Amino acid sequence: MQTANILLALGGDSGNQVPKYGVTAAEIAVLRAIHGEDAVTNVLPLDTVDNRSNRTELARLRARYGAAQDGEGNKVVDTLFPGAAARVFETIEELELPRELFAAKERVSAKPFGGKGDHDGNGRVGGAAPASGLDGMKVPELRALAADKNVDLGDATKKADIIAKIEAVAVPNDVEDEVADEEEDDEVADLPDSTGVLG
């Protein structure tokens, strides 16, 4: 029989969780029936297989959880596995558990960042560059882009430094464009005044 390590929320209370090790698939079904469908989480199936027989496992579950009853007063083990020769679950797959109840296969680690741990006023946290299309480009592509925009990279060789130089030049250009747009608007607005049409 397949076994797993799990976290069990006693009575379905996620604030009161206990780890259980080497739990069989059939026992997971019983625990979910007693404590709630979402009470069993972080299911981590183990490579080791328990060689106990169906009859032995059923007897163990009845001895351990035989008194446990559901909301209608029925004995949980007898409801799940009715009859003396009932077949119990042998694999975790048979339980058809939702994917979110399983333990993550690998942990995601935070990417290191250089600089201070606070915002620098440019949408950057700890000196990390803001998400942009530049992040997905390779260094040669960034160099070509810098050449197209007449950006002086100086002694910048690292990708992050090149992106910073390009972004530093791009921001002032955007500001100049906005100012130019406003000046054009002002010229158009001033035109009727100078002709005396609106006087």
Summary of the structure (lengths in Angstrom):
residues: 199
radius of gyration: 33.0
end to end distance: 94.7
largest distance: 104.5
contacts: 465
relative contact order: 0.09
helix: 45%
strand: 16%
